[in-house]
Amino acid sequence: MSEKKAYTQAFHTGKYDKASGLLGKYDNVRRFWEDQVTAIFLRPALNELVEHKSKRLERVRVLDLGCGSGDGYDLIMGVTTKDPGIYEY
C-alpha cells in the first residue's frame, strides 16, 4: 500500500505534469534531446512494422509494461513517419 500512497502523493503534487520544462521528469533536455534522439533510432523500425502490418491489413498493438506513467507509449506515439532531416555533416 505504501507504493500506492507514494504514487498518489506524487500525482497530487504535480510530479507527473509536463508544465514548465525547467525541472522534474519532463525537463527540456529530455523532451527536446533525449526523446528526439530515441525517436531517430525507433523511426525505421516503427515504419517497417507499420508498413508490414498495413500490407496484411493488421493493426499494431502496444503493451507498455513498467511501473511508470506510460512514458514508453507516449514516446512511440510521438514518433512521426517523416524524418525531420535536421542533420549536420
N, C-alpha and C positions, 0 to 999 in steps of 0.2 A: 503493500500500500504506500510505502514511502516514495516509490518511484512515481506513482500517480500524483501524489501530493506535490512532489518537486516539479513535475511537468506542468501541473495546473498553476502552480505559483509562477513559473517562468512564463507561461502563456499569458496570465493576467497582468504581469508586469511589463509585457511588450517585448520580451526577449526574442520572439519569433516574428516580429514585424519587420518589414523592409522599408523603414522610414527614411532616415537621413542619409545613409550610405557612408557615414563617417566612422562608425564603430559597430561592434557586435558581429553577429553571424553573417550578415549580408553587407559587409563593408564594400567600398568601391573597388578595392583591389580584387576581391573575389568576383564581383559582378562583371567588371569590365576587363579583367585579365584572366583570372583562373578559369572561370566558366567559359570564356570565349576560346581559350586555348583547348580546353577539353572538348568543346563543340567542334573545333577544327579536326580533331582526331576521330570523333564519333561520326561526323557527317558522311564520309564514304561508306562506312558500314551500315549506317541507317538508310542511306539512299539505296544501297544494294538490297537490303532487306525489304524495303517498301516496294521496290521495283519487282522483286521476286514474288512477293505476296500479291501485288496488283495483277501480275500476269496470270496467277492462279485464282484470281477473284477471292482472295482470302484477306482477313484482317490481321493487323499486328496487335498482339495483346501484350501488355506490360504489367509486370508484377514487381513492385519495388519493395523488397524485403529489407527491413532495417529497424532501427529504433529511433528514427528521427522524425522529421516533419515532411517527408516526401520530397526531399531535395533531388534525389536521383530522377524521379519522374518529372519534376519541374525542369531539370536540366535538359533531358532529352526532348521534352515538349518545346523547348526554346530553340532547338537546333533547326535551322531552315535548310531547305534543299539547295539553295543557291549559295555558292561560295562568295563571300564578300569581296575577295580579290584585293585585299589590302596588304600585300607583301612587299618587302623591300629586298632587293638582291644586290 
